[in-house]
Amino acid sequence: QRPDSVRLLTDRLKALPEVEYAEPNYKAYIMGEPGEGDVICEDPGQNPLYSQQWGPAFCGVDKLWSKPIVNAKRPVIAILDTGVDMTHPDLVDNLWTNKGEEQGEDGYDNDGNGFKNDLHGWDFINNTGRIRDNNKHGTHVAGIAAASDNKVGIVGANPKAYIMPVTVMQSDGVGDIGVLIKGIDYAIANGASILNMSIGTYANSSALRQALEKAYQSAVLVASSGNDGKCIYVSHYPTPCKFVGPM
């Protein structure tokens, strides 16, 4: 539909007293490219590509690796993105597994959560539990978050965390708010303790805000900083934004 017709329809819907709010299905984008006494990462130098990672030291994450683990329960990080390479050697050992589907029969919704064979997550673009990543952005993000300390490649910020792949973005890096909300709801319903959303939108969506407010009751929300450097308040403040620190 033409943008002007969508705006006209939403304005007419918003004028109805029984309608709380109405908005288009806005687009979203990928913005730019355990026991007590255990430690998270014994020697990150043994992962051959660790020397090329500036992030852990810059953020102080490497100092946490030598601290004792207080809570032995491994956190589950939902990667809401373009998917995850399920065979990647740095990720395969840290994939979240849906225990309700692990011993179930193939082709059935064994745990009754509304998704058949969601053994490791769900692809909301293709409506399947067979996760893949034809863009590699999601795989890249998953590695930053939780690549294994397995003496291969890099090491993630928390190499003991589980990765729950939730595909909400197409292979070209474009998605929409409706699908993103489905992914958020799925992640929360299936026990994710952290939601990573390295994506962005130029719209202020009431529907997305409500989904995130609900998710915030039980999970930590992580979002991208906006890699194009544009100010999210540009429509409210006429003066350019001044950014301090790295983007």
Disulfide bonds with the S-S distance in Angstrom:
Cys231-Cys241 1.89
